[in-house]
Amino acid sequence: MARTAPRSDGASWTDPACPVARTLDLVGERWSLLIVRDAMDGARAFTEFQHRTGIARNILTDRLNRLVERGILDRQTAPTGRRQNYVLTEAGRDLFAIVVAVRQWGERHAFAPGETHSVLVDDSGLPLSELRPTDASGRPVDVDTTSVLRDR
């Protein structure tokens, strides 16, 4: 069995050599990714996150604390000085492509044909193009044309 490296919170990684597993260990829990989604959409205050997600206060407190500890969000004192705001760190902003990919997968597979849903648009009001991975030369790749190199 693989030896697991300790995390900063004392737990072990699910699969220490796999970037997908590590990412899911950090942000893969449903509420965490929805909080990140809402931060990308402008939510900053505890009450905004609670209103947008419907999450219980105790769970929201826990998830916000974890996202701050893991370097995804940063706490800043609100201009009034009476509460904390949460803003995405650079690592949090780097999750944008993941959120877009999950959104686009959901648009294709989680709704019945013709069922209404929200759409992510660019500054001109047009929906984003479908994300597609490419190789170093810009050619499209998929599950049949890629492989994982272990222990790199």
HELIX and SHEET records of a PDB file:
HELIX    1   1 PRO A   19  VAL A   27  1                                   9    
HELIX    2   2 ARG A   30  MET A   40  1                                  11    
HELIX    3   3 PHE A   46  THR A   53  1                                   8    
HELIX    4   4 ARG A   57  GLU A   69  1                                  13    
HELIX    5   5 GLU A   90  ARG A   93  1                                   4    
HELIX    6   6 PHE A   96  HIS A  109  1                                  14    
SHEET    1   A 2 LEU A  73  THR A  77  0                                        
SHEET    2   A 2 GLN A  84  LEU A  88 -1                                        
END                                                                             
